[in-house]
Amino acid sequence: MAALSIRALWRRFFTAPAVASTEWLDLPVLDRRNDSLSQDIHFISQKDLPERNKQLKELVKSGDLPNARRMFDKMPQKDEISWTTLISGYVSANDSSEALLLFKNMRVEPVLRIDPFILSLALKACGLDSDVNYGEELHGYAVKTGLVNSVFVGSALLDMYTKNGKIFEGRSVFHEMPIRNVVSWTAIITGLVRAGYNQEALVYFSEMLRSRVAYDSYTFAIALKACAGSGGLNYGREIHAQAIKKGFHLSSFVANTLATMYNKCGKLDYGLNLFERMSIRDVVSWTMIITTLVQTGQEERAIHVFIRMRESGVSPNEYTFAAVISGCANLAIIEWGEQLHAFVLHLGLIDSLSVANSIMTMYSKCGQLSSSSMIFREMTRRDIVSWSTIITGYSQGGHAHEAFELLSCMRREGPKPTEIAFASVLSACGSMSILEHGKQLHAYVLSIGLEHTPMVLSALINMYSKCGSIEEASRIFDAAKKDDIVSWTAMINGYAEHGYSHEAIDLFEKMPRVGLRPDPVTFIGVLSACSHGGLADLGFHYFNTMSKNYKISPSKEHYGCMIDLLCRAGRLSDAERMIESMPFQRDDVVWSSLLRACRVHGDVECGRRTAERILQLEPNCAGTHITLANIYASEGKWREAADVRKLMKSKGVVKEPGWSWIKVQDLVSAFVAGDRSHPQGEDIYNMLDLLASRTELADYVQEMAFLPYDIAD
């Protein structure tokens, strides 16, 4: 009956004349009927609202946010559940900006109430969006309304602060919480681990255990991650035992973190054993073990594990590919890298930044800078790693000018350059002795305040040293804080390269007094200084001290320094014995050092033996043939020298000509002997003709005729 009266009222309302008359309907009666109509419509909408909210929840749960949003916008009535459901969907989809926009719209609705759950969602969105300013505003609102005492709001607040790097504020919120549950404890522990405060995170984990709060497998996994980050093997073992008691070790998340913890704490066998015993190995398990093997220098083993993963039917994800491609890059096996590149293209994962960055690195390390550059240009988005990777690739490849241009482009178009990018280009400037570019970079890092970061500081010292400005390098070092091993090592190496052996050794001796412990690279510098200074006994002292006092096992580079030291001192027999006894594969590099020393000191027999060793490793090495011929010639053994030259000719061995370069107006030009390919080659040779008279040239040729066998190295 009521429904009929409503329809009749609507019909009469819309068919009445445009000009109303009091004779048509008494106004008080109309007002009463309108109130009745409004109440009936509101009752119908409210009755339908739970069903609409249920449908909205199903759409959000299935991930269909576009249709959920369309339904939400068309709803004539919305309550707190409607708003919370949709905001929760956007937060779960990491669309924090849309979630916060909805929340702000909800706050201006006078009939809606902000409860702890919806406020915690908004704070979570602030954490995702790094919108700490709005998060602080919501913190103030929570304090004002008393919602801050809710365990949901408190946990969301400390999570928001720690995600934005505000660890102190996060801890303050945690300690002011009247009630803490497993979510609160896990949030503070996770925030500390994420910020690198692993030891402090473990303290909070211990307090949580003492407070007898019911914990879950995720909390255990985060605590194990803190052990991995801090190298806390013993504590990690205790947590492992607790996880077994609680049955958490059966969780794939905990099992993966356990294996990672043992791997990062140097117990790779334990980690591999756990991996092999896993009943279910998911993509995280396989990726974890592949990444660990790559990080510990076992790249070939990592690739074999990747093949096993494919055979087991588990599909690799972007992180798996990033790890295994990095392994190929370290091995410099471009064939494998190209196959993985093709596989990534087939799967459509090339748009992943981690994958694209690792492919760029692989091509750069394999000497394929053009391919690396092509990947960089085709990237639809680039992060700081992308820019740093391509700049480092060109820098390490000796293309300082291109690296400098890329850095300039990064400043204009990309993210703010980091110390890695600056250090790479400074290193390239040093390698190419391009002092002007280096000075420009120095001025720029001074203007942005990066000159005191260890990486940039050491790169500046290295750049000035290699460009011949050892005084400027020393001035930069003296003005620095001197609290990092990297800059000390760079200065020691700089002194050693310039022949300032005593200065390098004095600096090395000062390190323990300032609380610094020399690392393997530092010992290379001081051993080089001893070599250049002819200080053989002191060099042996440092070589023995390295393993005895500092527990550093000598590497091939350290043995190389000692062999060079013995060669310079003329102790060729000792050098030969050290090469024979060194616990590494003897390559042509160490033998070549000895061969050059044999020429300098005129030791024909040792030179012959050494040349034979090199030619066994590299039969067509032109430099070895030439050096041996020069050794014979310098001792008057013309027949033997001629035999070596004949052998070279029969093998078709030709020495690759040396090259030199010059920089004019920011353009680097390279030349080899007899080269006329330069665009200005004709002008260059005309100028040479003007500078050198025919008489001088004839005298030069006549002098060279007396040295027919002294072929340049």
Salt bridges, closest charged atoms under 4 A:
ASP48 OD2 - ARG52 NE 2.62
ASP73 OD1 - ARG69 NE 3.26
GLU98 OE2 - ARG69 NH1 2.75
GLU137 OE2 - ARG107 NH1 3.78
ASP159 OD2 - LYS163 NZ 3.37
GLU200 OE2 - ARG171 NH1 2.22
GLU276 OE1 - ARG281 NH2 3.41
GLU276 OE2 - ARG308 NH1 3.08
GLU451 OE2 - HIS452 NE2 3.31
GLU472 OE2 - ARG475 NH2 2.52
ASP564 OD2 - ARG568 NE 2.86
ASP574 OD2 - ARG571 NE 3.03
ASP574 OD1 - ARG577 NH2 2.30
GLU576 OE1 - ARG609 NH2 2.84
GLU580 OE2 - ARG613 NH2 2.69
ASP587 OD2 - LYS556 NZ 3.49
GLU605 OE1 - ARG608 NH2 2.69
GLU612 OE2 - ARG608 NH1 3.01
ASP666 OD1 - LYS663 NZ 3.80
ASP710 OD1 - ARG599 NH2 2.65
ASP713 OD2 - ARG599 NH1 2.19
